[in-house]
Amino acid sequence: MKKWLSNTALFIPMIALVACAFVSLDPQASDVAVSPNAEALSRCKFLGNTTVSLWSKAGNIQSQETMETQLDTLARNQAVKMKGNAVAPDSEIDDGQRIYRVYNCSAH
């Protein structure tokens, strides 16, 4: 019983740590901007939408701000794959998921 409690005490903090830091920014996405709204990107070329998501229970153990930051990071990673350099949220966060609009704002 003592060993089980000891293992449990070590396991719970590890889960919390992983849940808070499992999304990483791809190096190629470091220059992708996140705009608070699509109107600010009206002069850019719209490339399409991307839907990104976290583990659906992540919202139970993370703050809204942390979840938003991680979804922004995932959207920035996706923008690179779509040849974009800017993203803007196109929906509210719903069950750990959010839709983003992807743009290319390169000078012509």
Sequence and secondary structure as in RCSB ss.txt:
>XXXX:A:sequence
MKKWLSNTALFIPMIALVACAFVSLDPQASDVAVSPNAEALSRCKFLGNTTVSLWSKAGNIQSQETMETQLDTLA
RNQAVKMKGNAVAPDSEIDDGQRIYRVYNCSAH
>XXXX:A:secstr
 HHHHHHHHHHHHHHHHHHHS     GGGTT EE SSGGGGTTSEEEEEEEEE  GGGGGTS HHHHHHHHHHHH
HHHHHHTT SEEEE S  BTTEEEEEEEE    
